[in-house]
């Protein structure tokens, strides 16, 4: 069994509250808009990290992380990309590939909206962990935690951080 912490849209922000959850995971996955390598460097000091770059990421981040990251975790085919859309409204960047060769777990960020939903037509699970950084319109900062055990995706939990107050960073 592998314990996964899934986060996105840090926009250069990392703190001890996030790192506390990093320490409890076996692997951390970042779905883009990292913002600064200080974020991923802090995570990598503690746990293995898989990630992708997002639309706000500079060339330094893009050298270290790909646009798409497709891999197998235990028995689950996983595809992470930053801008991917959601069932059935996938982004034009991925729609042909996802229909031709759907993963079991499709992960993206970008929207800052936490969403977990099945795509029954393609037999996949879509996850967007929302945004855990402080930049953006979201009011609640969120991440996801779940386990992969063989081919089973289970024990899904939403991690929420206190409501942001307008004007405060």
C-alpha positions in Angstrom: 0.0 0.0 0.0 1.2 3.5 -0.9 0.0 6.6 0.9 -0.2 9.5 -1.5 -0.5 13.2 -0.7 -1.8 15.1 -3.8 -1.4 18.9 -4.0 -1.4 21.6 -6.6 -1.2 25.3 -7.2 1.3 26.1 -4.4 2.3 29.3 -6.3 5.6 29.4 -4.4 4.0 28.8 -1.0 5.0 26.0 1.4 4.7 26.0 5.2 5.0 23.6 8.2 1.3 22.7 8.0 1.7 21.4 4.5 5.0 19.7 5.4 3.4 17.9 8.4 1.2 16.1 5.9 4.1 15.5 3.5 5.8 13.6 6.4 2.8 11.3 6.7 2.8 10.2 3.1 4.9 7.7 1.2 4.9 9.8 -2.0 3.9 13.4 -2.8 2.4 14.3 -6.2 2.2 17.9 -7.4 -0.2 18.8 -10.2 1.6 22.1 -11.3 1.8 25.8 -10.7 4.7 25.1 -8.3 5.8 28.7 -8.4 9.3 28.1 -7.0 11.6 25.2 -6.7 11.9 26.0 -3.0 8.5 24.3 -2.7 9.5 21.1 -4.4 13.0 21.1 -2.8 11.4 21.3 0.7 9.1 18.3 -0.2 11.9 16.3 -1.8 14.0 16.6 1.4 11.2 14.6 3.1 9.6 12.3 0.6 9.7 11.1 -3.1 8.0 13.6 -5.3 6.4 13.3 -8.7 5.1 16.5 -10.4 4.4 18.5 -13.5 4.9 22.2 -14.4 1.9 24.5 -14.6 1.2 27.6 -16.7 2.7 30.0 -14.2 6.0 28.1 -13.8 9.2 29.5 -15.2 11.9 27.9 -17.2 13.7 26.7 -14.1 10.7 24.7 -13.0 10.0 23.5 -16.5 13.5 22.0 -16.8 12.9 19.9 -13.7 9.3 18.8 -14.3 7.5 17.7 -17.4 4.2 18.9 -18.8 2.7 15.4 -18.5 3.8 12.7 -16.1 2.4 9.2 -16.7 3.5 6.4 -14.6 2.3 3.3 -12.7 1.9 3.3 -8.9 1.5 -0.3 -7.7 -1.1 -1.5 -10.3 -2.7 1.9 -11.1 -1.9 3.8 -14.4 -1.7 7.5 -13.4 -1.5 10.6 -15.6 -0.8 14.0 -14.0 -0.9 17.2 -16.0 -1.7 20.7 -14.9 -4.4 21.8 -17.4 -6.6 18.7 -18.2 -10.2 19.7 -17.7 -12.6 17.1 -16.2 -15.1 14.5 -17.4 -16.4 14.8 -20.0 -15.0 18.3 -20.7 -11.3 17.5 -21.1 -8.9 20.1 -22.3 -8.0 20.1 -26.0 -4.4 19.3 -25.0 -5.3 15.9 -23.7 -8.7 14.9 -25.1 -7.5 12.7 -28.0 -4.8 10.9 -25.9 -7.2 10.4 -22.9 -9.8 8.8 -25.2 -7.3 6.7 -27.0 -5.5 5.4 -23.9 -7.3 6.4 -20.7 -5.4 6.1 -17.4 -7.1 4.7 -14.3 -6.4 7.9 -12.4 -6.3 11.3 -14.2 -5.0 14.2 -12.1 -4.9 17.9 -12.9 -4.8 21.2 -11.1 -5.2 24.7 -12.5 -8.8 25.5 -11.6 -8.2 25.9 -7.8 -11.4 23.9 -7.4 -11.3 20.6 -5.6 -13.0 17.9 -7.6 -13.0 14.1 -7.5 -15.3 12.4 -9.9 -15.6 9.2 -12.0 -15.6 9.1 -15.8 -17.8 6.0 -16.3 -17.4 6.2 -20.0 -13.6 6.0 -19.9 -13.5 4.0 -16.6 -11.2 6.4 -14.8 -11.2 8.6 -11.7 -10.5 12.3 -12.1 -8.9 14.2 -9.2 -8.1 17.9 -8.8 -6.8 18.6 -5.3 -7.8 22.3 -5.5 -5.1 24.8 -4.5 -3.0 24.8 -1.3 -1.1 28.0 -2.1 -2.3 31.4 -0.9 -2.5 33.0 -4.4 -5.8 32.8 -6.2 -9.5 33.2 -5.8 -10.1 30.2 -3.6 -11.2 30.7 0.0 -10.2 27.4 1.4 -6.8 25.8 0.7 -7.1 22.1 0.0 -5.1 18.9 -0.7 -6.0 15.3 -1.1 -4.7 12.2 0.7 -5.5 8.6 -0.5 -4.0 5.2 -0.7 -3.2 2.9 -3.6 -3.2 -0.7 -2.7 -2.6 -2.9 -5.7 -5.1 -1.7 -8.2 -7.4 -0.2 -5.5 -7.6 3.6 -4.9 -9.0 4.0 -1.4 -9.2 6.0 1.8 -9.7 9.4 0.1 -9.5 12.3 2.5 -9.8 16.1 1.9 -7.3 18.2 3.8 -8.5 21.7 4.4 -6.7 24.7 5.8 -8.4 27.7 7.4 -10.5 30.1 5.3 -8.4 32.9 3.8 -9.3 36.4 4.6 -9.4 39.0 1.7 -6.3 41.2 1.7 -4.2 38.9 3.8 -1.4 36.8 2.4 
